Amino acid sequence: MDHSGHTPLTREELTEDILTGAPIYGAGDEKIGTISHVHGNGAITDVVVDVGGFLGIGAKPVLLSCDQLNLMRDENGNVHGVTSWTKEQMKELPEHRH
């Protein structure tokens, strides 16, 4: 998928309502996870990304700052994120516990 024409989210859009459920794509443009929870909003926002698993079962939750992702909307208005990390690198991060 070519993300170059997608619109970056503003700080004001970094909210739980907008980000929850957004897919995250990795270095090879493969889906590596989904945002399951949001901590904070605006300038100080962290997200919990469920990495791996199938339909949420067996997924590993990891905590990332929104600054570590390129969060954007596609031409249909769907929110998603892109990272330069691979699924394997994300799985190596510490597991996030609420």
LUMFITI-626224 format. One record per residue (C-alpha): residue in one letter; x, y, z. Coordinates in steps of 0.5 Angstrom, whole numbers, padded with zeros to 4 digits, always signed. Each point is the difference from the previous one (the first is absolute). Layout:
% residues N
AXYZ;...
END
This chain:
% residues 98
M+0000+0000+0000;D+0003+0007-0002;H-0001+0004+0006;S+0003+0006-0003;G-0007+0003-0001;H-0003-0001+0006;T-0001+0006+0005;P+0004+0000+0007;L-0005+0000+0006;T+0001+0007+0004;R+0002+0000+0008;E-0008+0001+0001;E-0002-0006-0004;L+0004-0005+0005;T-0006-0002+0004;E-0002-0007+0002;D-0006+0001-0004;I+0004+0001-0006;L+0006-0005+0001;T-0003-0006+0003;G-0001-0006-0005;A+0005+0004-0005;P+0005-0005-0004;I+0007+0001+0001;Y+0004-0002-0006;G+0008-0002+0000;A+0006+0001-0004;G-0002-0005-0005;D-0007+0004-0001;E-0003-0007+0004;K-0005+0001+0005;I+0003-0001+0007;G-0005+0002+0005;T-0006+0004+0002;I+0000+0006+0005;S-0004-0003+0006;H+0000+0005+0005;V+0002+0008+0001;H+0004+0003+0006;G-0001+0008+0000;N-0002+0004-0006;G+0003+0006-0004;A+0007+0001+0001;I+0002-0005+0005;T-0004-0007-0003;D+0003-0007+0000;V-0004-0006-0003;V+0000-0007+0002;V+0001-0004-0007;D-0002-0007+0000;V+0005-0004-0004;G-0001-0007-0003;G-0005-0004+0002;F-0007-0002-0004;L-0006+0004+0001;G+0003+0003+0007;I+0002-0007+0003;G+0007-0001+0001;A+0002+0007-0001;K+0005+0003+0004;P-0001+0007+0002;V+0005+0005-0001;L+0000+0008+0002;L+0003+0005-0005;S+0000+0007+0000;C-0004+0003-0006;D+0007+0004-0001;Q+0002-0007-0002;L-0005-0001-0006;N-0003+0004-0006;L-0007+0000+0001;M-0004+0002-0006;R-0007+0000-0003;D+0000-0004-0007;E-0005+0003-0006;N-0006-0003+0003;G+0001+0003+0007;N+0003-0006+0003;V+0005+0001+0006;H+0006-0005+0000;G+0007+0001+0002;V+0007-0002-0003;T+0007-0002+0003;S+0006-0002-0002;W+0001-0005+0005;T-0002-0008-0002;K-0005-0004+0003;E+0006-0004+0003;Q+0003+0007+0003;M-0007+0002+0003;K+0000-0007+0003;E+0006+0001+0004;L-0002+0006+0004;P-0002-0001+0007;E-0008-0002+0001;H-0004+0005+0002;R-0004-0001+0006;H-0006+0004+0002;
END
